[in-house]
Amino acid sequence: MIIVSLLGTDRYMAIDKSKALQNELAKIYDVDKDEVEFFAPESFIIHGGMEQTFFHLNLKIEAPYEMQDKEETVLSFLKDRFKDMAVHLRVYFEYFDPEHEHVLFDADYPKYMNDKNVVKVDHSDSEEEGEWTEEEEYEEPYMGDIIGEFDRYVKDHPDASDKEVYEALTAIRKDVTEKHHEKKKENKDNA
């Protein structure tokens, strides 16, 4: 296997880029396209406390030792193909003995997911019973002053125990939550 790791990039850009490069990279290495994989973890390059994503990109290529003779060709290819993803590029090649690589595929499943074997779900009719709606998923936050109410309680009860303070906070939160939901329901009913 040949693994190309894209470190410090947007994963969606990495997905698009890998689609365009997989076949070409397989040709350069003279392997089947299934022998080339891309790895794009959620990652950032940071320098001086500043995120450098889209400015610096690190590429790490893992390949068998016998592929070392392709390094300059691959480097030239990658330099040309990644110039639109970052200003600066670092390419690191790491070679391994294939004797120590173990790829275990389950014969009961396809080797990779693709457009033909993946299940596509249509969410366009999400108002049916049992399905979530955007309204249920993203409830509006309470914008009132719960902290002010809590501060008043603490000021009015300076000798309250930790348990009494906790119970008061819980009661305030419950009251505020109920009022928030009532107001939200009224607004929905009036709409």
Beta strands, then each sheet from edge to edge (+ up, - down):
strand 1: 2-7
strand 2: 36-39
strand 3: 46-47
strand 4: 50-51
strand 5: 56-64
strand 6: 88-96
sheet 1: 2+ 1+ 5- 6-
sheet 2: 3+ 4-
end
